[in-house]
Amino acid sequence: MKITDIETWCIQVGGRPSEGAVQTDFGGARNWLFVRVETDEGVYGVGEGSGWPRVIETAVLDLKHALVGEDPAHIDRLWNRMLLAFQGHGQVGTVGGGAMTAIEMALWDIKGKVLGQPVWNLLGGAFRKRIPVYGHAKTPEQARALMARGYRAFKVSSTGAPDVDRVAAVREAVGPERDVMVDAHGPSWMTVKDAIILGRALEPLDLLFYEDPIAPENIDGYARIRDALDIPLAAGERVSTIWGMRPLIERELVDVIQPDTGRAGGVTQMRKMAAMAEAHYISMAPHSGSLGPLAEFAALHVMATIPNGLMLERIEFDWPGRYEVVTPVLEVVDGHIALPTAPGLGVDIVEEALERYPSSRNVRDVPADDGWAFEPGTADENLYFQTRLRRRHKLHRRS
């Protein structure tokens, strides 16, 4: 069997609807990239790459020249072939990671179809036949909407410093028997000291984890936060490959790693990350916040096969097109998604649906987009990180 072609579809993804949704339209920036790897025996595989999809599409098509004519069975060798193919351009990064992820995911899909087995069975079998998921809830009303669909874990997400009272309201709404997490990602990112002050205010709310409180490059800052707080930390969605995740794991800076299923480097890279984390007693909860539905299938296969899988992020109330562009559609039952049992990844793209949503752009409005959080009067400065002013108002409970 030989690879004969790699096709791509990059689609524009709309905002999320109002029913229980976390309201954001991503400033017109949200795109999904799907790929299909074809072979001379008529078997094909599908994959998804994320991070900067319009640019990643170009990278995928460039990498095609290194793969056509190769045997798709040798997944790890072909992954290294791709890695070496663009080493002259620098380190892997988001674009390289996303491109290799999409292609490698499709190669696993081909292997599963050829052998008549779901990918999880080729990875050593399953620890679990259903994967726990968590949803996004900025308000008690959104949390209750998720509970009505069986969710048992909820993340309060906020660009910049989250409102502690709002987190407390969600905690009260879901009760002590369910899990609450906080995502404090920027930009603008907090300073280490502000992240510690906010973390101390959040400690009484019994969080499962405190995610991305500072910029991802600030590795030493994570050590300071870890030592200052009695609260689990989570990070890692912006890195690609085991080398990107290595410092968080080896220095035991976090309790949960969060590789993005569309840009971590692929199924094998995610399992390597999980194994590294296991050796340090660290759990894994893959990121899925901006991903499409195809990569979600790949995440399920990985999560089924690792002992330290915590839970999977899920956008439940998403853009309606999510439920048109692939088949079948995943469903949450009692806070879990059942493991696919069909050969390969167990999912396929709906080509005619993809063609209805051509990509138009893939960058946010900065700083006009209300998804960014800046100190009042500083938006035009376009700052990557800021000290939070009026800390008592912003970083403490007021009720």
Order of alpha helices (4+ residues) and beta strands (2+ residues): beta-beta-beta-alpha-alpha-alpha-alpha-beta-alpha-beta-alpha-beta-beta-alpha-beta-alpha-beta-alpha-beta-alpha-beta-alpha-beta-beta-beta-beta-beta-alpha-beta-alpha
